[in-house]
């Protein structure tokens, strides 16, 4: 039976991202992750982002990043089978992973 992975974490904190990955590793929960860099995001929402790709400029050049902390420029996501996480990880640690449980 194919089990579908669900997003169990999305955020901009690398500290929280690593904490959750450590918990999943300790309890042998299979997961995958994705780090999306918003500085060089090809799928930018800017209507002029296509010009940046043609001219060799990052789409962020049109919106600017002055005053934005470097850790806020990446988006971290972790995907796992929710049922597996709930059965392998102790309840008190689930609060570390999910805010909505």
MORA-V713893 format. One record per pair of residues at least 24 apart in sequence whose ideal C-beta (glycine too) atoms are under 7 Angstrom apart, sorted by the first residue. I is the first residue (numbers start at 1). GAP is how many residues later the second one is. Records with the same first field share a line. If there is no record, write none. Layout:
# MORA-V713893
I=GAP + GAP
This chain:
# MORA-V713893
3=78
5=27 + 74 + 75 + 76
6=73 + 76
7=70 + 72
8=70 + 71 + 72 + 74 + 77 + 89 + 90
9=68 + 69 + 88
10=65 + 67
11=65
12=59 + 60 + 62 + 63 + 64
14=57 + 62
17=59 + 61
19=77
20=58 + 76 + 77
21=57
23=66 + 70 + 73 + 74
24=56
27=61 + 62
28=60
29=51 + 55 + 56 + 59 + 60
30=50
31=47 + 48 + 49
32=47
33=43 + 44 + 45 + 46
34=43
35=39 + 41
36=38 + 39
37=36 + 37
38=35 + 36 + 37
39=26 + 34
